[in-house]
């Protein structure tokens, strides 16, 4: 069990490090990222860090819902819905959008 917790912690740390380097200047400093303030426009501006952001937010919302298992097909379906919604609603809150479409 400790190994699983450590592996998840390492995964989360790796994902967070990738997000912190994202070019969304208004939402964080080098040490702090407030994911509750990210907009769809911020998300759409990401290039190389978009995949890390998607993975992190999907896992974050899954954790909030008490769902420790991530289904790849559900994650892909959620991602497609989020991207489509964000394109049409650039000022929408990204975290709330993930919560809305999370499967």
URBEL-V265220 format. One record per residue. N is the residue number from 1. PSI is psi in radians with two decimals (999 if undefined). Layout:
BEGIN
N & PSI
N & PSI
END
This chain:
BEGIN
1 & -0.70
2 & -0.67
3 & -0.73
4 & -0.75
5 & -0.71
6 & -0.76
7 & -0.76
8 & -0.71
9 & -0.73
10 & -0.71
11 & -0.83
12 & -0.73
13 & -0.72
14 & -0.79
15 & -0.74
16 & -0.69
17 & -0.69
18 & -0.65
19 & -0.69
20 & -0.43
21 & -0.01
22 & 2.63
23 & 0.72
24 & 1.34
25 & -0.65
26 & -0.26
27 & -0.18
28 & 2.90
29 & -3.06
30 & -0.48
31 & -0.34
32 & 2.32
33 & 2.12
34 & 1.67
35 & -0.31
36 & -0.22
37 & -0.10
38 & 2.42
39 & 2.94
40 & -0.62
41 & -0.74
42 & -0.79
43 & -0.78
44 & -0.41
45 & -0.31
46 & 2.56
47 & -1.45
48 & -0.38
49 & 0.02
50 & -0.76
51 & -0.73
52 & -0.70
53 & -0.76
54 & -0.83
55 & -0.79
56 & -0.87
57 & -0.68
58 & -0.78
59 & -0.67
60 & -0.84
61 & -0.67
62 & -0.76
63 & -0.73
64 & -0.58
65 & 0.04
66 & 0.49
67 & 1.67
68 & -0.19
69 & 2.30
70 & 2.10
71 & 2.10
72 & -0.69
73 & -0.64
74 & -0.70
75 & -0.71
76 & -0.74
77 & -0.75
78 & -0.79
79 & -0.79
80 & -0.77
81 & -0.73
82 & -0.81
83 & -0.81
84 & -0.77
85 & -0.75
86 & -0.64
87 & -0.70
88 & -0.30
89 & 1.20
90 & -0.42
91 & 0.00
92 & 2.64
93 & 2.22
94 & -0.77
95 & -0.76
96 & -0.61
97 & -0.77
98 & -0.72
99 & -0.67
100 & -0.70
101 & -0.02
102 & 2.28
103 & 999
END
